[in-house]
Each structure stands twice: as structure tokens, then as C-alpha cells.
Amino acid sequence: MRRLLVEMKPDRLEDLIAANALFRPGPMDLIPDYNRRKHGTEEVPKVHEIVDRYTSETYGVMVYQEQVMQIVHGLGGIKLRDAYTLIKNISKKKHDKIEKERPKFVEGSQKQGLSKQQAEHLFELILKFAGYGFNKSHSTGYAIVAYQTAYLKTYFPAHYMAAFLTYESQAGKASEWIPYLEDCRRTRTIDPTSKDPRNPRTIKTGIEVKPPDINLSKADFVVVRGEGTGDRGLGTGEGTSSARGDVKASTSSAPSASPVPDAQSPIASSHIRFGLKALKGVGEKAIETIIAEREKDGPFTSLFEFCERVPPGTITKTMMESLVKCGAFDGMHGRNNRAAMLATIESATTAGAKVAADKAAGQGGLFMGEAPVAGKKKSGLAQGPAVVLAKAEPWPEAETLKQEKETLGFYVSSHPLERWKHWTTPFASASTSKIKELPQDARVVLPAMIQSVRQILIKNGQSAGQRMAILTVEDATGLCEAVMFSECFAKFQHLAIGEGVVFVLGRIDLKRGDPQIIVDRLVPIDFVPYDTGRLRLFVDELRLNGGADAAVTRVAQLVTSKANTPGATFGLDLYIGTDSSVALLQADPKLKIALEPDLFKAIEGELGVGMVKVAGSIVDKPEKNDRQRWTKRRSGGDDD
């Protein structure tokens, strides 16, 4: 469909309506004719005044059922009711009933000036395309909605995606709308003041979706202008933990266009904040109460002050835990303090209940020195003693993400694969969202986290009594299934564990509906998935802006430090790209390099993201000692 639209270059709504109807079996054969005639490179044929009149808007191509009905009625003299019945009979291939109408159409066409041969040919064309013809009224509805959504996504991308996520978050499993978060990463924000609307300037690529924030989030997903609280979203870096009073949440206003939009403009700095309604375990009434209190008396400044201001009984301990685990209080106390916040909930709720009781009795607030006055906004942190959280060991990153996923249904602030990205990207040949585009039996290397393992006892055949497994694996783009047959499962069962992060090597199977991966082997994420191959480094002189020579020198030092060491099996190719050409430099064939995560991270730091690739292969050899080989893990990140 994208190629169709690029080639068609639609400039009117009628083109979009026709595109919907043409993109179907039968009429699809006429797409090239439509495009050539539209652009004037092919003359629109003349058949008969009646036919030409009803097909003028589609350049002589019969696209819609209505056109066929009008031609059968106007040219063949068949009643409209009978013409509609004829179309239905054609679609159901009722040949006996179709042939009854043929003589009527041929006779009526001859009366209108066509020869018998021309009438017969025209009727054959009707038979060919009427069965696949699309109802124009339906195609019009689809085209209008498509145009409206395309317009909104182009000029109001953040607002469109926020509304889209709000709708999708209330339907189906959370895992089913992970692809829409990935779509946010790819969505462009353009300069609305660009003079050429067909080639607008891109301000930035990607709309950040951040975790819930107790001071910024609303019930639905909303667009927040500004930097927000600086917390992480979709794998961005962690920022400050102080609440910002200058950030505005918006659900309906359009982004204001600055004369020269840049990375600091409101458009470019907008992000999407997770809706509180999408949280597990937090009721709608509680959400309404939180938002109403925030709008009445201003942002919350601490966990204790939150418990003080929200009416007792509105928020349960379980709800508080959900809010902490998903990161809703990170803006006040910091992402690294989620464990401490969780340990503080008991004392905070107790203190809040006491303050509420004192307030009801007319006494002052616990932290403010006086009871809050309705309508009085608080612009900064609470006055009085500094808020002290309970002491608790900070969660490791893996635990933080695990708790976040339990509450939200998936990872938002980061992903377990994110810290391995510099290592896995050079090896990866596919993602879960892309495997459906690959052909049958295509070989893939997929970095993924094992979400679940379903073991199956084989009852029949040569492998009867043995076990196989079906894994559900995920990456940042979605989910897919990976099948481990008995022999493979016996070798790699020790790696097929829930929450494990691995390389999945195998081939694509499209024979069972949704694409699956037939697993050949699993490899720990910090190991090399290939046995041998070549390390390919790309030097882009334009990107390095004059620093290519120095970068290459430093990369050479990094590479030679790992040359001809134990485990060194990879050759080296160096691609040098200038503004006019690309040159391939092959290193000495005797030079072999040992690949390690730290090496890739260092090279990427010199050459830039995406400048490291690995082309590899697997040696077909016995792997009886795989368990022993992969017991000791090399360090490739902050923690396991």
C-alpha cells in the first residue's frame, strides 16, 4: 500500500478512495494502468459514452461495484435491482444465473451502438472484476478515516499517539499493544512551517513515552510539554528527581509552532505520559480523587504529603505499592529510591491518617506548619523538616524493571535488553516485529528475553517420552513464539528459563499461522552467537566531522588489543565512507579478533551508533559440552 501511494501521488480524496478499492485481488492488476493514466503517461481509452462517463474519475478503470451496476444498467438496459443481483452472483460464481444475464447485456449494448464482439468483451471484463469490486461507500469511509488519522499523526504526532495508546490500553492484553510503543519510537515530529509539505523538515524522530507521574499523569495518556521530571522513558537516561512546576500537561491543544522549531521547542520537547487508568490495581475512583486534589491544591511534594492530602480510605496500601513500583513517585524521590519508597509506605500512610485526623480536629498539618487552605497552590517542596525515606537497599535494574512490568504489563522506562544493545545490535538479524516479513526457513539471530517456557511431553514418534518446549520471547518491539524440539531442548534446557536474556538462533516457520522460530540453539546474551565470521566496522567521515583519522587510530588500538588472543576467530573489514564513495579495506587474513561487549561499546563510542556489524556463521559440530562452556559468564553489563 505504501508503494502504491508513493507511485500514485494522490492529490485528491478520490485517489485515496480508489487506492482502497484497487488494493485487492483482481483490481490490483490495474494499479499500473490507473497510475499511468493519472500522470498522463498513458491515454485513457474510449469505450462508450456511458462507460466513459461512469469511469471518468477512475481514468477508465472499473474499480467500484457501483460503477459496474451503472454500466450494466445504463449500457445493457438491465434494471438496477437485477444489476445488483448480477454482481452478487458473479462474486458467488453462480455461472448459470450469470449466463442468463449475458444475452440481455449484449443485446442492450448493441442498441447503444456497441458491436456484439465489443459487448461480449466488456461483459468478460465485468465478470473478471465485479466479483472483487469494492463498495465505493465503504471505500470512501475508510479513505476519510485514513486521511484524518494520517493528518493527525503527521502534524500532531504526540497527541495522536497519546489518544491511540489510551484507546488500546483498555482493550486486550498489554503485550498486544507493545508494537504501538515501538511505533512511538519511529514516529517523526516535523516542522509545521516547512515550505514544502511533501518534504517537511524533521525536528526529531521518536516520541518518548514515560512512566506514570503522580504530578503529571491524568487518567488517560497525555502529552506533556517540557522535560517533565527528568525520569526515564523507553530507554532514555535518568535525570533529576526534583518536581518541576513549569511543565504543562495537555490532552487537546495543538502544538504551537515556533518560527524555527528545534530540539528545545515545545513541539520537540513534548513527550507522552502514561495514563493512570492503565495501571493494574489502581481504581478509577482513586485516580479521580488524586487528580482532583492535585488540581485543587497543586502538585504533591513527597510521599508523606501525598498521604496527608489524599482522603483516608481512598488509596489502599496495594494501590500505593502499584504507584511506587511503576515509578509514579520517581519525580519526587528518584527512580533509584523505589525500594526505599516501598518500605516507607506503611509509615507514610500512618502519618497521613494522623494528619487527616488532626486536620479534622482543626490542628495544623504535620509538615506545612498549618493546615492546607483549599485553592492555595503549592509551588515548591513542602516547608519544614526534609522528608526522610526508610532505609532500603536499592533494587538492581533487573528488579526495578520486573516490578514495573508487573504493574504496567510491559517495560516502559527501559528494557532488560537495553543495556546489551551495543553488544546485541551488531549480531541481530531480526526483531520480533520483523520476522513476519521474512520468508520461510530464513535464518535469524534474535536477541530476546524469555517471557515464558511451556514444556510438552512428546507421546508419539521417535522422540516419545522426551520433552520439547515452546518459548514466548520478547524484545522491545513485541512478542513471538520459539519452538525447541526435543534434541535442541535437551542441549539448551539450562538456558530456557523465564526472564532469561539470550540470543535465539534458528529459522522462520510460517506454516502455523503466526510466524515462529524453530530454534537451533540458545546462546547467553554475553557470549558470541557465531563460531566464526568477520567484524565489519564502518567509518562515516561526514558523521565524524573531520575526526575520522583520529577515530580510526583509536579503533585500531582497540582492535589490536584483542587480536590473536584466546577465542579470536573473527576477521576484520573496514569500510570508509566519504561524501562521494565507499572503500573497503580488508585487514591481514592472519589477524583474528576476540569479540567482547566492552570492545563493541568502546568502538561504538569512537565511530558512533550502528557502525559495528558482524557477519558470522555456525560450525556444524558436536556441542556436548555446551553446558560447561556457557556456565561461566563474562561481564557485559552492570549486573546479572
Phi and psi in degrees as a GROMACS rama.xvg file:
@    title "Ramachandran Plot"
@    xaxis  label "Phi"
@    yaxis  label "Psi"
@TYPE xy
-62.5639  -43.0362  ARG-2
-64.1904  -39.1499  ARG-3
-58.5842  -46.0992  LEU-4
-68.9997  -37.4172  LEU-5
-62.8716  -42.8865  VAL-6
-74.9974  -33.3892  GLU-7
-74.5451  -36.6044  MET-8
53.4899  62.8759  LYS-9
-62.3285  137.052  PRO-10
-130.515  14.3387  ASP-11
-155.813  158.769  ARG-12
-61.9689  -33.5389  LEU-13
-60.7269  -31.5384  GLU-14
-67.4753  -39.7176  ASP-15
-67.2149  -38.0561  LEU-16
-62.4581  -44.6314  ILE-17
-65.8667  -37.5724  ALA-18
-60.4885  -42.0115  ALA-19
-60.5196  -42.9534  ASN-20
-76.8358  -30.8179  ALA-21
-76.2336  -27.7676  LEU-22
-80.6274  60.8131  PHE-23
-148.451  157.759  ARG-24
-55.5932  141.581  PRO-25
94.9058  -81.7713  GLY-26
-61.0005  -21.8841  PRO-27
-57.8369  -29.8472  MET-28
-64.6165  -21.0953  ASP-29
-96.292  2.74839  LEU-30
-58.7541  -47.0047  ILE-31
-59.2648  -39.445  PRO-32
-62.0207  -45.4144  ASP-33
-58.8178  -46.9664  TYR-34
-66.372  -43.866  ASN-35
-63.3525  -42.1199  ARG-36
-69.3197  -35.8159  ARG-37
-63.2361  -40.7327  LYS-38
-89.715  3.81265  HIS-39
80.3192  10.761  GLY-40
-87.5238  -7.89559  THR-41
-140.716  137.85  GLU-42
-75.8787  139.951  GLU-43
-73.4886  120.701  VAL-44
-68.4119  149.222  PRO-45
-103.519  121.68  LYS-46
-107.579  -58.1055  VAL-47
-162.254  151.569  HIS-48
-54.0921  -40.294  GLU-49
-69.1745  -45.1861  ILE-50
-63.573  -44.3645  VAL-51
-63.0392  -36.2914  ASP-52
-65.6768  -43.9522  ARG-53
-80.9318  -15.1701  TYR-54
-112.578  12.4224  THR-55
-63.9016  -39.5713  SER-56
-73.9055  -13.9017  GLU-57
-114.612  22.883  THR-58
57.2293  42.7725  TYR-59
80.5577  6.34374  GLY-60
-100.762  128.073  VAL-61
-77.8032  110.484  MET-62
-112.722  -40.0401  VAL-63
-107.08  155.384  TYR-64
-61.4573  -37.6312  GLN-65
-61.945  -37.4604  GLU-66
-63.298  -43.9692  GLN-67
-62.0014  -43.8348  VAL-68
-60.9012  -43.6048  MET-69
-66.184  -38.2971  GLN-70
-68.6651  -44.406  ILE-71
-61.5235  -39.1858  VAL-72
-75.2641  -50.7041  HIS-73
-73.0122  -37.7004  GLY-74
-93.2401  -40.1472  LEU-75
-91.0547  -9.08037  GLY-76
72.9263  17.6044  GLY-77
-88.9742  137.144  ILE-78
-57.8381  149.087  LYS-79
-58.8974  -38.6767  LEU-80
-62.5853  -43.5413  ARG-81
-70.3834  -31.9008  ASP-82
-64.609  -40.5668  ALA-83
-64.2089  -41.7584  TYR-84
-63.0613  -37.8241  THR-85
-62.0113  -43.5458  LEU-86
-61.9617  -42.1699  ILE-87
-63.1215  -41.658  LYS-88
-65.2826  -36.0868  ASN-89
-64.8626  -44.3127  ILE-90
-65.7795  -29.9148  SER-91
-93.9655  2.539  LYS-92
57.5054  42.4745  LYS-93
-89.3384  84.8517  LYS-94
-64.9037  -34.4869  HIS-95
-63.7386  -39.5912  ASP-96
-75.6174  -31.524  LYS-97
-64.8384  -44.969  ILE-98
-66.0608  -24.2512  GLU-99
-66.0685  -29.1257  LYS-100
-89.0314  -17.4963  GLU-101
-57.6226  -51.7158  ARG-102
-58.79  -37.4203  PRO-103
-62.7662  -43.484  LYS-104
-67.4103  -43.8866  PHE-105
-63.7905  -42.6474  VAL-106
-65.024  -44.7847  GLU-107
-64.9379  -36.6534  GLY-108
-67.9148  -37.1402  SER-109
-64.7803  -35.8206  GLN-110
-65.7495  -25.1133  LYS-111
-89.5132  0.264509  GLN-112
112.412  -4.05317  GLY-113
-84.1435  149.408  LEU-114
-75.7938  163.963  SER-115
-61.3669  -39.38  LYS-116
-64.281  -42.3754  GLN-117
-64.769  -40.038  GLN-118
-65.9807  -42.1162  ALA-119
-62.1755  -43.1699  GLU-120
-62.8387  -42.2067  HIS-121
-65.2577  -38.4558  LEU-122
-65.977  -35.547  PHE-123
-65.7001  -37.8301  GLU-124
-63.7249  -39.8548  LEU-125
-63.0267  -42.1053  ILE-126
-62.2284  -36.6775  LEU-127
-69.1132  -41.224  LYS-128
-108.259  -17.7663  PHE-129
-65.6615  -34.823  ALA-130
-65.5211  -25.1183  GLY-131
-105.264  -4.48343  TYR-132
-58.7291  145.357  GLY-133
-103.798  145.073  PHE-134
-68.5365  125.259  ASN-135
-65.1813  -35.8981  LYS-136
-63.4726  -38.1323  SER-137
-67.1213  -45.7035  HIS-138
-62.1825  -34.8616  SER-139
-64.8361  -44.1566  THR-140
-60.8487  -44.6579  GLY-141
-63.2996  -41.9479  TYR-142
-64.7726  -41.3791  ALA-143
-64.8804  -45.6099  ILE-144
-63.4558  -41.7673  VAL-145
-62.5345  -42.3693  ALA-146
-65.0324  -44.2226  TYR-147
-62.6438  -45.7896  GLN-148
-67.6229  -37.7862  THR-149
-63.987  -39.6157  ALA-150
-63.7913  -46.5762  TYR-151
-64.8614  -41.7228  LEU-152
-68.4415  -28.739  LYS-153
-76.59  -47.2397  THR-154
-100.19  -18.067  TYR-155
-133.849  57.7687  PHE-156
-60.483  -42.8242  PRO-157
-66.7828  -44.2259  ALA-158
-66.0311  -39.5479  HIS-159
-63.2367  -48.2048  TYR-160
-67.8065  -32.7259  MET-161
-63.7773  -44.0715  ALA-162
-65.1928  -39.0877  ALA-163
-64.3317  -45.9229  PHE-164
-65.3325  -35.303  LEU-165
-60.4307  -44.9435  THR-166
-66.6599  -48.7322  TYR-167
-67.9236  -29.2061  GLU-168
-68.3555  -16.3164  SER-169
-97.3211  1.76008  GLN-170
-130.432  133.209  ALA-171
73.8026  -171.929  GLY-172
-76.9922  149.83  LYS-173
-59.9408  -35.5991  ALA-174
-64.144  -21.4654  SER-175
-76.8462  -18.0591  GLU-176
-109.77  16.121  TRP-177
-58.4564  -40.5637  ILE-178
-57.6567  -26.8334  PRO-179
-74.2042  -30.6877  TYR-180
-66.6636  -37.9016  LEU-181
-65.1525  -35.1476  GLU-182
-62.7005  -35.8452  ASP-183
-60.6148  -37.6483  CYS-184
-63.1128  -31.6124  ARG-185
-93.0401  -14.4982  ARG-186
-68.3347  132.199  THR-187
-90.3104  145.549  ARG-188
-108.392  119.061  THR-189
-104.8  164.322  ILE-190
-81.1589  110.518  ASP-191
-67.563  -11.8421  PRO-192
-95.1149  6.99537  THR-193
-58.3991  137.181  SER-194
-72.545  -31.3537  LYS-195
-103.573  100.119  ASP-196
-65.3814  -20.4879  PRO-197
-79.6128  -17.9318  ARG-198
-141.157  65.1981  ASN-199
-71.7085  156.04  PRO-200
-74.807  132.28  ARG-201
-86.3133  122.316  THR-202
-79.1818  -44.4108  ILE-203
-159.101  159.982  LYS-204
-115.704  125.314  THR-205
105.772  131.386  GLY-206
-112.276  121.731  ILE-207
-75.3955  130.865  GLU-208
-108.223  114.726  VAL-209
-103.062  157.25  LYS-210
-62.8605  168.393  PRO-211
-59.3595  148.648  PRO-212
-133.813  127.866  ASP-213
-63.569  -22.293  ILE-214
-101.832  -8.04256  ASN-215
-122.331  -32.2523  LEU-216
-73.5457  150.43  SER-217
-115.538  -170.968  LYS-218
-62.6614  -42.4324  ALA-219
-97.4811  170.001  ASP-220
-64.458  136.946  PHE-221
-132.678  159.282  VAL-222
-92.5495  129.374  VAL-223
-115.293  127.286  VAL-224
-92.5251  136.518  ARG-225
105.03  -173.736  GLY-226
-82.5683  -7.50972  GLU-227
65.3116  -147.051  GLY-228
-90.061  1.96881  THR-229
81.4452  7.29057  GLY-230
-78.4086  174.482  ASP-231
-86.998  149.358  ARG-232
-147.84  127.133  GLY-233
51.2336  43.2597  LEU-234
87.4547  13.2884  GLY-235
-81.8775  169.616  THR-236
-73.1094  154.697  GLY-237
-80.8404  137.611  GLU-238
-112.478  -148.638  GLY-239
-75.0904  166.296  THR-240
-110.589  1.73805  SER-241
-80.6039  147.675  SER-242
-74.848  142.368  ALA-243
-109.597  126.507  ARG-244
-89.6003  -6.56472  GLY-245
-97.6675  9.5693  ASP-246
-94.6367  134.762  VAL-247
-115.038  136.707  LYS-248
-96.0493  140.999  ALA-249
-138.917  138.245  SER-250
-118.051  -13.8446  THR-251
-134.626  -27.5282  SER-252
-70.4371  145.454  SER-253
-77.5729  152.473  ALA-254
-67.4696  133.525  PRO-255
-79.5855  135.091  SER-256
-92.3564  118.56  ALA-257
-79.714  157.898  SER-258
-54.5608  -41.652  PRO-259
-130.274  84.6153  VAL-260
-59.5647  139.217  PRO-261
-142.912  -168.384  ASP-262
-64.2327  -20.0785  ALA-263
-97.7591  -1.68223  GLN-264
-72.1853  159.208  SER-265
-56.8203  -33.8391  PRO-266
-65.5913  -49.4083  ILE-267
-70.6415  -31.325  ALA-268
-90.0661  -0.431562  SER-269
-70.392  145.397  SER-270
-140.803  169.446  HIS-271
-101.451  131.894  ILE-272
-104.913  133.032  ARG-273
-56.894  137.8  PHE-274
-79.029  137.805  GLY-275
-65.184  -26.6376  LEU-276
-67.0536  -19.6739  LYS-277
-86.1924  -2.64374  ALA-278
-75.6005  144.078  LEU-279
-82.9824  131.854  LYS-280
88.5433  5.21937  GLY-281
-117.39  117.49  VAL-282
-75.3539  159.663  GLY-283
-65.3732  -38.8655  GLU-284
-64.2513  -40.8039  LYS-285
-62.9665  -41.2951  ALA-286
-62.4972  -44.3192  ILE-287
-61.2252  -40.1086  GLU-288
-65.912  -42.9962  THR-289
-61.0946  -48.1571  ILE-290
-65.1037  -41.4602  ILE-291
-63.0082  -42.6166  ALA-292
-65.4462  -40.0231  GLU-293
-65.6161  -41.4647  ARG-294
-71.6153  -27.5273  GLU-295
-79.4517  -47.7534  LYS-296
-118.619  10.9666  ASP-297
94.404  177.547  GLY-298
-62.1546  151.358  PRO-299
-78.3366  147.454  PHE-300
-113.05  -15.1843  THR-301
-163.172  168.705  SER-302
-62.312  -40.2385  LEU-303
-66.5554  -43.5934  PHE-304
-67.4988  -33.1664  GLU-305
-60.2491  -48.5817  PHE-306
-65.6995  -28.0006  CYS-307
-71.0203  -39.5004  GLU-308
-87.8515  -30.7303  ARG-309
-77.2456  130.264  VAL-310
-54.2169  137.674  PRO-311
-56.905  141.44  PRO-312
88.911  -14.2008  GLY-313
-75.1182  -42.6102  THR-314
-113.007  120.985  ILE-315
-84.8706  169.455  THR-316
-62.0074  -39.1768  LYS-317
-62.6173  -40.0701  THR-318
-64.333  -42.0409  MET-319
-60.3869  -42.2067  MET-320
-62.1937  -40.8343  GLU-321
-63.202  -42.2935  SER-322
-64.3436  -39.3123  LEU-323
-68.9475  -46.5704  VAL-324
-63.6193  -34.0455  LYS-325
-82.5675  -10.6982  CYS-326
99.1821  15.5166  GLY-327
-66.2848  -22.5696  ALA-328
-105.101  8.44278  PHE-329
-60.0808  -33.4688  ASP-330
-64.1371  -21.5219  GLY-331
-99.792  -37.3586  MET-332
-121.543  -7.45709  HIS-333
95.2921  144.189  GLY-334
-63.1565  -34.4904  ARG-335
-72.0339  -9.23357  ASN-336
-104.692  20.4843  ASN-337
-62.8761  -39.7437  ARG-338
-62.6575  -41.7668  ALA-339
-65.3123  -39.7651  ALA-340
-63.09  -40.8463  MET-341
-62.9231  -38.2339  LEU-342
-73.2733  -16.4952  ALA-343
-92.5462  -12.5185  THR-344
-55.5296  -45.2695  ILE-345
-58.3477  -50.3429  GLU-346
-69.1523  -34.0797  SER-347
-67.5517  -42.6443  ALA-348
-68.1629  -36.9231  THR-349
-64.4079  -45.6789  THR-350
-64.0845  -39.0986  ALA-351
-63.8543  -39.4726  GLY-352
-64.9676  -37.7267  ALA-353
-67.2499  -42.3721  LYS-354
-63.0596  -40.2667  VAL-355
-62.6291  -40.3236  ALA-356
-65.8676  -42.2237  ALA-357
-64.1355  -39.1176  ASP-358
-64.2311  -40.9111  LYS-359
-63.5308  -29.0435  ALA-360
-87.8844  -0.388525  ALA-361
91.5884  9.49696  GLY-362
-89.415  167.176  GLN-363
-73.9012  166.214  GLY-364
-72.0387  161.135  GLY-365
-71.6954  -38.4988  LEU-366
-111.02  -22.4078  PHE-367
-90.936  -11.2011  MET-368
83.8102  -23.0108  GLY-369
-149.643  157.01  GLU-370
-66.3305  141.883  ALA-371
-59.9889  142.724  PRO-372
-101.535  129.381  VAL-373
-57.4654  133.969  ALA-374
87.4207  -9.25832  GLY-375
-86.6301  116.505  LYS-376
-79.2447  141.782  LYS-377
-103.186  122.298  LYS-378
-97.6877  -16.0164  SER-379
-136.446  -163.527  GLY-380
-70.4422  155.526  LEU-381
-60.5611  142.605  ALA-382
-76.6549  155.726  GLN-383
108.241  -162.004  GLY-384
-60.2291  144.789  PRO-385
-65.5108  142.512  ALA-386
-74.1925  126.558  VAL-387
-114.194  121.868  VAL-388
-84.377  157.814  LEU-389
-63.4338  148.408  ALA-390
-76.1138  130.249  LYS-391
-155.8  144.47  ALA-392
-66.6622  125.009  GLU-393
-57.6887  142.695  PRO-394
-67.0549  143.099  TRP-395
-66.3353  163.077  PRO-396
-56.3253  -39.9321  GLU-397
-62.3951  -40.5948  ALA-398
-69.8326  -39.566  GLU-399
-58.4713  -45.5535  THR-400
-69.6961  -35.5312  LEU-401
-63.0787  -45.9097  LYS-402
-64.8197  -38.0396  GLN-403
-63.7117  -42.7809  GLU-404
-66.6164  -37.7002  LYS-405
-60.9475  -31.0014  GLU-406
-88.3541  -41.1276  THR-407
-96.7694  -20.6662  LEU-408
99.6761  -15.0147  GLY-409
-163.549  176.596  PHE-410
-85.6572  134.271  TYR-411
-118.121  -53.482  VAL-412
-68.5459  -26.1431  SER-413
-166.736  -167.419  SER-414
-148.579  145.923  HIS-415
-54.8219  -25.4341  PRO-416
-81.5896  -13.724  LEU-417
-61.9895  -41.9223  GLU-418
-73.355  -11.5122  ARG-419
-100.491  4.45114  TRP-420
-59.4434  -40.5761  LYS-421
-63.7875  -24.2618  HIS-422
-92.3161  -41.8237  TRP-423
-80.3689  -33.4967  THR-424
-56.8887  -43.2617  THR-425
-61.165  -26.6114  PRO-426
-90.2838  -30.7525  PHE-427
-63.3611  133.089  ALA-428
-110.004  -5.32061  SER-429
-162.491  164.851  ALA-430
-123.982  167.841  SER-431
-62.0356  -29.7821  THR-432
-78.3391  -16.9085  SER-433
-101.298  -13.1608  LYS-434
-65.4663  -26.3541  ILE-435
-68.3693  -16.1198  LYS-436
-89.2981  -7.41897  GLU-437
-88.2644  154.448  LEU-438
-77.6695  165.946  PRO-439
-55.5036  135.72  GLN-440
69.267  11.9006  ASP-441
-64.7851  137.539  ALA-442
-80.7951  138.109  ARG-443
-134.956  150.065  VAL-444
-121.316  113.964  VAL-445
-121.961  113.18  LEU-446
-74.3765  127.919  PRO-447
-156.346  162.235  ALA-448
-105.219  134.588  MET-449
-79.317  113.448  ILE-450
-81.4061  -41.1564  GLN-451
-154.294  157.602  SER-452
-129.531  121.872  VAL-453
-114.422  108.36  ARG-454
-83.8778  142.954  GLN-455
-129.278  130.251  ILE-456
-86.3068  121.226  LEU-457
-77.7615  126.967  ILE-458
-100.698  -22.5575  LYS-459
-129.976  167.151  ASN-460
85.0835  -171.405  GLY-461
-65.6779  -26.0988  GLN-462
-97.7969  16.3694  SER-463
-55.1832  134.935  ALA-464
91.6608  -14.0707  GLY-465
-92.2891  169.078  GLN-466
-112.834  143.399  ARG-467
-122.821  176.539  MET-468
-147.877  148.826  ALA-469
-114.995  117.08  ILE-470
-97.0055  141.297  LEU-471
-101.969  114.428  THR-472
-113.324  151.549  VAL-473
-138.784  152.577  GLU-474
-133.034  -166.163  ASP-475
-69.087  -12.1304  ALA-476
-103.019  -12.2549  THR-477
155.346  -157.138  GLY-478
-126.312  158.458  LEU-479
-159.543  168.141  CYS-480
-99.945  144.909  GLU-481
-127.698  125.909  ALA-482
-101.329  126.301  VAL-483
-111.69  109.923  MET-484
-73.9117  172.157  PHE-485
-55.5166  -46.0832  SER-486
-64.2018  -43.5248  GLU-487
-65.7112  -42.6632  CYS-488
-64.7349  -36.6956  PHE-489
-62.6063  -36.1686  ALA-490
-76.6004  -39.2165  LYS-491
-117.552  18.7697  PHE-492
-58.559  -33.7665  GLN-493
-68.0929  -16.0101  HIS-494
-100.184  -14.2891  LEU-495
-87.9111  73.1817  ALA-496
-126.848  148.153  ILE-497
-59.1042  141.296  GLY-498
70.6631  3.38796  GLU-499
-74.281  142.817  GLY-500
-109.929  119.732  VAL-501
-143.424  167.18  VAL-502
-90.0713  130.778  PHE-503
-105.313  116.975  VAL-504
-109.706  131.697  LEU-505
179.355  -157.434  GLY-506
-132.458  154.633  ARG-507
-80.3979  135.566  ILE-508
-121.539  118.13  ASP-509
-108.001  12.4756  LEU-510
-86.0055  -8.00979  LYS-511
-120.117  40.3275  ARG-512
84.9166  -109.154  GLY-513
-64.823  142.125  ASP-514
-59.3636  139.976  PRO-515
-126.838  162.648  GLN-516
-110.041  121.957  ILE-517
-84.8855  110.638  ILE-518
-76.807  131.785  VAL-519
-94.274  -40.0221  ASP-520
-161.544  155.182  ARG-521
-111.032  141.121  LEU-522
-129.861  131.869  VAL-523
-52.8064  146.284  PRO-524
-63.6732  -24.1434  ILE-525
-96.7832  12.5055  ASP-526
-109.732  165.287  PHE-527
-82.6455  122.744  VAL-528
-73.7827  -19.3571  PRO-529
-100.917  155.902  TYR-530
-84.3622  -35.4477  ASP-531
-154.855  170.233  THR-532
156.929  -154.108  GLY-533
-134.379  137.749  ARG-534
-89.4068  123.188  LEU-535
-112.81  119.938  ARG-536
-111.712  135.926  LEU-537
-115.624  125.977  PHE-538
-111.765  113.704  VAL-539
-103.489  106.721  ASP-540
-62.9115  -34.9999  GLU-541
-66.3726  -42.6403  LEU-542
-65.2222  -39.9546  ARG-543
-79.0157  -10.8768  LEU-544
51.6133  54.76  ASN-545
90.7464  -6.67814  GLY-546
-102.456  19.2523  GLY-547
-65.469  -42.9418  ALA-548
-60.3643  -46.9813  ASP-549
-66.1174  -38.0897  ALA-550
-65.3797  -41.9477  ALA-551
-63.8073  -38.9603  VAL-552
-61.9422  -44.7615  THR-553
-68.1799  -37.9702  ARG-554
-64.8731  -39.3158  VAL-555
-60.0499  -39.2152  ALA-556
-66.0778  -39.0507  GLN-557
-65.0114  -45.2366  LEU-558
-66.2062  -45.3064  VAL-559
-66.0048  -23.8146  THR-560
-68.8056  -19.7136  SER-561
-110.113  11.2014  LYS-562
-82.9158  138.322  ALA-563
52.765  38.3271  ASN-564
-104.477  168.761  THR-565
-53.2995  131.685  PRO-566
86.8674  4.84266  GLY-567
-82.6691  107.738  ALA-568
-132.199  5.21672  THR-569
-110.705  130.535  PHE-570
-77.8932  178.227  GLY-571
-129.954  131.035  LEU-572
-121.74  135.051  ASP-573
-120.444  120.491  LEU-574
-104.38  123.688  TYR-575
-108  117.957  ILE-576
-109.111  126.133  GLY-577
-111.677  -174.912  THR-578
-72.4371  -10.676  ASP-579
-124.588  -15.9639  SER-580
-159.011  170.804  SER-581
-129.344  129.545  VAL-582
-116.513  139.561  ALA-583
-105.2  124.041  LEU-584
-114.22  119.908  LEU-585
-98.8166  132.1  GLN-586
-75.7071  170.515  ALA-587
-52.5823  127.677  ASP-588
-56.268  -23.9373  PRO-589
-77.5533  -15.1561  LYS-590
-76.0241  120.629  LEU-591
-125.132  140.286  LYS-592
-119.449  142.269  ILE-593
-93.5767  122.66  ALA-594
-87.7994  132.639  LEU-595
-143.033  153.366  GLU-596
-57.4775  -42.2762  PRO-597
-64.4005  -34.2224  ASP-598
-64.1844  -45.9432  LEU-599
-62.7738  -41.1883  PHE-600
-62.7028  -41.862  LYS-601
-67.7269  -42.6138  ALA-602
-64.3462  -42.4483  ILE-603
-61.5293  -35.3773  GLU-604
-64.6612  -28.0075  GLY-605
-86.7915  -44.6939  GLU-606
-97.097  -20.902  LEU-607
108.442  164.29  GLY-608
-66.8034  136.319  VAL-609
84.7466  5.79682  GLY-610
-96.0556  8.39121  MET-611
-123.835  127.607  VAL-612
-137.442  154.87  LYS-613
-128.286  126.87  VAL-614
-107.016  117.59  ALA-615
-136.247  177.505  GLY-616
-148.654  163.287  SER-617
-112.079  128.656  ILE-618
-81.6531  125.757  VAL-619
-75.366  100.468  ASP-620
-148.975  160.026  LYS-621
-60.8295  142.342  PRO-622
-127.667  45.7187  GLU-623
-67.0113  -24.214  LYS-624
-102.062  22.3239  ASN-625
-58.369  -40.8858  ASP-626
-61.3758  -44.3028  ARG-627
-67.6451  -38.9983  GLN-628
-64.027  -33.8136  ARG-629
-109.306  25.6035  TRP-630
-82.0397  -45.6255  THR-631
-86.2462  121.897  LYS-632
-101.521  139.758  ARG-633
-83.1879  152.412  ARG-634
-77.6273  128.334  SER-635
-134.682  3.92489  GLY-636
-158.273  -165.678  GLY-637
-74.5899  -36.5028  ASP-638
-159.166  169.098  ASP-639
